[in-house]
Amino acid sequence: MHETSIVNSIIATLEQEFEAEKLQKMKAIHLKVGILSNIEPRLLHNAYDVYHLRDGRFQNVALKIESTQLKIQCEVCDHVTNVENYRFLCENCERPSKNVIEGEEMLIHKIEFDD
């Protein structure tokens, strides 16, 4: 389950970016996960819950995951299209496109802290 290593990477990133005092005030981690990222949000939540059993520092920190839509940008007309049913066709000129601009990412979008 690679979601466990993803959770470990998220925690390591937060520990590098914020001081321990700031981490103690953290209340939520917001992620954006694309449909083509090969990450299952439910499994990521499970891995995050298991992390709490090992390390209680983030026990009161919520993990919130937003799934992002799959979008392409046409190489011919530059139009941005939301891909539906995995049909990679520009809705403007109806030409196929493999230029994915959103939907493959997994990123820490926002961190919430208690004031």
C-alpha positions, 0 to 999 in steps of 0.5 A: 500500500503506497498510501502509507509512504505518501502519508510519511512523505506528507508528514516529513514535508510538513516537519521540514516546512514548519517549526514544532510550535507551529505544527502543534497548532495545526488543525487540518491538512488539505490535499488535492488528488487527481483522478489519474494520480493512482492514489485512492483517497479512502486508502490514504485516509486509512493510512493516515489513521494508522499513522496516528496509532504510531505517532499521536502528534497529528491525532487532532489534525484532520486530513481533507482530500479534494479530488480534482477533475481531469482536464486537457488543453488542446494543442490546436485551439488552446481550449481547456476541456473537462474530460468525461468518460476518459474521452480525451477530445477537445470540446471546442474543435473535437480533436484528440489531445493528450495534454493533461493539465490537471488530474495527475497531481497529488499536492498539499493544497492548504494547511489550517492552524489554530490562531 
